[in-house]
Amino acid sequence: MAGELEPSWKKALDEEFQKPYMVELKNFLKQEKEAGHTIYPRNADIFNAFNTTPFDDVKVVIIGQDPYHGPNQAHGLSFSVQKGVPAPPSLRNIYKELSTDIPGFTTPQTGDLTKWAQQGVLLLNATLTVRSATAGSHQKKGWEKFTDAAIKKLSDEKKGLVFILWGAYAQSKSVLINEHNNHLIIKSTHPSPLAVSHGGFFGSKPFSKTNDFLIKQGKQPIDWQL
């Protein structure tokens, strides 16, 4: 498992690393590697979402499910791919929505969303690792307990965050969000091609809604242009 966590997240989540499920998760990942399986993202990027967006800086949370399981894609940020890798279908649909939601937005040449993360957008997958070419292979091994703890900690200890929940899986996390702390929850269908064909994602305007809310909170809005 990856090394040191960013200090403000380490303070927030330190007790999780002492729990039995985390020991079991570490053992599972070790067994996967010993069996010769390739794991994505690379070790140094497993906690990239936390290390790029410190706990103290989080303004927006976008919840994904699994890392991409193809070569050179996943780098620890939900929906994002490494520089030089073509944007996957869900991300292309996110860009389509941005182009109608945010005036002047132009479709980026990159699928790397690090710039969002650096502005306070926590791009959090519920499961932080995956076996190569095997979607969902590391689900229910302990990662969800860890990321649920992160969501709950943010919800309980911070006020006025935006939680963007695309699809049924992400929306199931709404039970972790403290409704008394003035958070905004934005829900729609998932941006994946299959889901958007049923309607509900295009035209949902999550990005302008996010910025309007942040401005009302006296916070700097997100520059969504990459």
Backbone torsions as a table, in degrees:
resi	resn	phi	psi	omega
1	MET	NA	156.4	-174.3
2	ALA	-63.4	166.3	-176.1
3	GLY	-78.0	-139.4	-169.1
4	GLU	-65.2	139.8	176.2
5	LEU	-86.8	149.4	176.1
6	GLU	-51.1	138.5	-168.2
7	PRO	-54.6	-42.7	-177.2
8	SER	-70.2	-31.8	174.4
9	TRP	-73.6	-37.6	178.1
10	LYS	-59.2	-42.3	178.2
11	LYS	-64.2	-41.0	-177.1
12	ALA	-70.8	-34.6	-169.3
13	LEU	-118.3	8.0	-173.4
14	ASP	-54.1	-39.6	-176.3
15	GLU	-65.7	-24.6	179.5
16	GLU	-64.5	-33.8	-177.6
17	PHE	-70.0	-14.6	-179.9
18	GLN	-92.4	-7.2	-173.0
19	LYS	-83.0	152.8	-177.1
20	PRO	-56.5	-36.3	-177.7
21	TYR	-62.6	-32.2	-179.5
22	MET	-72.1	-35.4	174.5
23	VAL	-63.0	-43.9	178.9
24	GLU	-63.8	-39.9	179.3
25	LEU	-64.2	-44.0	177.8
26	LYS	-60.1	-41.8	179.4
27	ASN	-64.8	-40.0	178.5
28	PHE	-61.8	-46.5	-179.7
29	LEU	-63.5	-37.9	177.6
30	LYS	-63.5	-42.1	179.6
31	GLN	-64.7	-40.0	178.0
32	GLU	-58.6	-45.5	-178.6
33	LYS	-69.2	-39.3	179.4
34	GLU	-65.6	-27.9	178.2
35	ALA	-80.9	-1.0	175.7
36	GLY	89.4	10.1	179.8
37	HIS	-79.6	142.2	172.4
38	THR	-84.7	132.0	-178.5
39	ILE	-111.7	135.5	173.3
40	TYR	-115.5	148.4	-9.9
41	PRO	-72.2	178.3	177.8
42	ARG	-62.6	158.7	-173.0
43	ASN	-50.3	-44.9	-175.4
44	ALA	-66.8	-16.5	-176.1
45	ASP	-104.5	0.1	-175.2
46	ILE	-56.7	-42.3	-178.8
47	PHE	-102.0	26.1	-175.6
48	ASN	-58.9	-38.4	-179.7
49	ALA	-59.1	-42.9	-179.0
50	PHE	-72.0	-40.6	-175.5
51	ASN	-75.5	-24.2	177.9
52	THR	-87.4	-27.8	-179.2
53	THR	-124.1	88.0	-179.2
54	PRO	-56.4	150.0	178.3
55	PHE	-48.4	-44.0	-176.1
56	ASP	-66.9	-19.2	-174.4
57	ASP	-103.5	-5.6	-174.0
58	VAL	-64.8	129.8	174.7
59	LYS	-120.3	-31.5	-175.3
60	VAL	-135.9	142.7	176.0
61	VAL	-124.2	122.3	174.4
62	ILE	-113.3	115.9	-172.4
63	ILE	-98.3	123.9	171.6
64	GLY	-108.0	-177.4	-176.5
65	GLN	-106.6	-58.9	-172.6
66	ASP	-130.4	150.0	169.2
67	PRO	-65.4	156.7	170.8
68	TYR	-61.7	144.7	-174.8
69	HIS	-110.3	14.9	175.5
70	GLY	-97.5	162.7	-178.8
71	PRO	-60.6	139.4	171.7
72	ASN	63.7	13.6	179.8
73	GLN	-91.6	-69.8	-171.4
74	ALA	-64.1	137.7	171.9
75	HIS	-142.4	29.0	170.4
76	GLY	89.9	5.2	177.2
77	LEU	-119.1	127.6	-178.0
78	SER	-61.0	139.3	178.8
79	PHE	69.3	-8.3	-175.0
80	SER	-96.5	149.1	172.4
81	VAL	-124.9	163.1	-178.8
82	GLN	-65.6	155.5	178.0
83	LYS	-54.3	139.7	177.9
84	GLY	86.8	-6.6	179.3
85	VAL	-99.2	131.7	-179.5
86	PRO	-58.2	144.5	178.5
87	ALA	-63.3	128.4	176.2
88	PRO	-67.1	168.0	-174.9
89	PRO	-55.8	-42.7	-179.8
90	SER	-61.7	-42.2	-179.2
91	LEU	-68.2	-36.1	176.6
92	ARG	-62.1	-37.5	177.2
93	ASN	-69.9	-34.2	174.2
94	ILE	-61.5	-43.0	178.0
95	TYR	-64.2	-37.3	177.3
96	LYS	-61.7	-43.2	179.2
97	GLU	-66.3	-40.5	177.5
98	LEU	-60.2	-38.0	-176.0
99	SER	-66.9	-24.0	176.8
100	THR	-99.2	-17.9	-175.1
101	ASP	-92.8	-37.0	-174.6
102	ILE	-112.3	114.0	-178.9
103	PRO	-55.5	132.0	176.4
104	GLY	84.2	-4.5	-179.6
105	PHE	-66.1	130.9	176.3
106	THR	-116.6	142.5	-175.9
107	THR	-59.6	122.9	-177.1
108	PRO	-70.8	158.4	174.1
109	GLN	-85.8	-7.0	-176.9
110	THR	-117.5	153.2	172.2
111	GLY	-106.0	9.5	-178.9
112	ASP	-86.2	115.2	-175.6
113	LEU	-97.6	19.2	-178.3
114	THR	-54.5	-35.9	-178.9
115	LYS	-60.2	-36.8	175.9
116	TRP	-65.0	-46.5	-177.9
117	ALA	-59.3	-36.9	-179.4
118	GLN	-70.2	-16.3	178.8
119	GLN	-96.6	3.1	177.8
120	GLY	107.8	13.4	176.4
121	VAL	-96.1	107.1	179.1
122	LEU	-79.0	111.2	-177.8
123	LEU	-96.3	86.9	-165.5
124	LEU	-108.2	117.4	167.9
125	ASN	-83.9	142.2	178.4
126	ALA	-65.1	-36.1	176.4
127	THR	-112.0	129.2	-170.0
128	LEU	-95.8	-7.0	177.3
129	THR	-138.6	164.7	178.2
130	VAL	-156.0	149.7	174.1
131	ARG	-79.6	140.9	179.7
132	SER	-49.9	131.4	173.9
133	ALA	64.3	15.6	-177.3
134	THR	-134.0	86.7	-177.5
135	ALA	-58.7	138.8	175.4
136	GLY	75.4	6.6	-172.6
137	SER	-68.6	-20.0	179.7
138	HIS	-112.0	17.3	174.6
139	GLN	-73.9	150.2	176.6
140	LYS	60.7	31.8	175.3
141	LYS	-110.7	-1.7	178.4
142	GLY	130.5	-23.9	-177.1
143	TRP	-59.0	-38.8	-176.5
144	GLU	-63.0	-33.3	177.2
145	LYS	-64.5	-40.2	-179.3
146	PHE	-67.1	-48.3	-177.3
147	THR	-72.9	-31.3	172.2
148	ASP	-61.0	-41.3	178.2
149	ALA	-62.0	-38.3	178.4
150	ALA	-65.3	-45.2	179.4
151	ILE	-61.7	-45.0	-178.3
152	LYS	-65.2	-39.7	179.6
153	LYS	-63.0	-45.2	177.2
154	LEU	-60.0	-47.2	-176.5
155	SER	-63.0	-40.3	-175.9
156	ASP	-79.0	-33.9	-170.1
157	GLU	-102.2	-11.6	178.8
158	LYS	-120.3	158.3	179.2
159	LYS	-119.9	148.7	172.7
160	GLY	68.2	38.6	174.2
161	LEU	-89.5	160.1	172.5
162	VAL	-108.7	126.5	175.1
163	PHE	-111.0	116.1	178.9
164	ILE	-100.6	114.6	-173.4
165	LEU	-117.2	102.1	-178.4
166	TRP	-100.2	118.8	177.2
167	GLY	87.8	164.7	-173.0
168	ALA	-61.8	-38.0	-177.3
169	TYR	-64.4	-51.0	179.0
170	ALA	-61.4	-38.7	-178.3
171	GLN	-66.3	-24.1	176.7
172	SER	-65.3	-18.1	179.6
173	LYS	-80.1	-6.0	-178.0
174	SER	-62.6	-22.9	178.3
175	VAL	-65.4	-18.7	179.9
176	LEU	-85.2	-9.9	-170.6
177	ILE	-94.8	124.3	-176.6
178	ASN	-76.1	108.7	-174.8
179	GLU	-69.5	-11.7	-178.2
180	HIS	-86.9	-5.5	-175.0
181	ASN	-102.6	23.9	172.2
182	ASN	58.5	37.7	175.8
183	HIS	-85.5	151.4	173.0
184	LEU	-102.5	125.9	176.0
185	ILE	-108.9	121.2	179.1
186	ILE	-110.5	121.7	-178.1
187	LYS	-121.0	143.5	169.5
188	SER	-160.9	178.3	172.1
189	THR	-64.6	164.3	-178.1
190	HIS	-73.0	149.9	178.8
191	PRO	-77.8	2.8	178.2
192	SER	-64.4	150.6	-176.1
193	PRO	-54.2	-41.4	-179.0
194	LEU	-63.7	-43.7	-177.5
195	ALA	-71.1	-42.0	-176.4
196	VAL	-66.6	-23.1	178.8
197	SER	-65.6	-19.5	177.8
198	HIS	-88.9	-4.6	178.2
199	GLY	86.0	162.0	175.7
200	GLY	110.9	-25.1	178.6
201	PHE	-88.6	-54.7	179.9
202	PHE	-66.4	130.1	-177.6
203	GLY	90.4	1.0	-179.0
204	SER	-79.7	-15.6	173.2
205	LYS	53.6	47.4	-178.5
206	PRO	-66.8	-28.6	-173.0
207	PHE	-78.5	-42.9	176.4
208	SER	-69.8	-36.0	176.7
209	LYS	-62.1	-40.9	177.5
210	THR	-60.1	-49.8	-176.9
211	ASN	-66.7	-38.5	176.8
212	ASP	-59.6	-43.0	-179.9
213	PHE	-65.9	-45.0	-179.6
214	LEU	-61.5	-41.0	179.6
215	ILE	-62.4	-42.0	178.3
216	LYS	-63.6	-27.3	178.0
217	GLN	-82.4	-3.3	-176.6
218	GLY	78.6	20.8	-179.7
219	LYS	-104.4	156.6	177.2
220	GLN	-68.3	127.7	176.6
221	PRO	-67.7	163.5	-179.6
222	ILE	-84.6	133.8	168.9
223	ASP	-86.2	102.6	-174.1
224	TRP	-78.0	-14.1	-179.6
225	GLN	-69.7	130.8	-179.0
226	LEU	-100.0	NA	NA
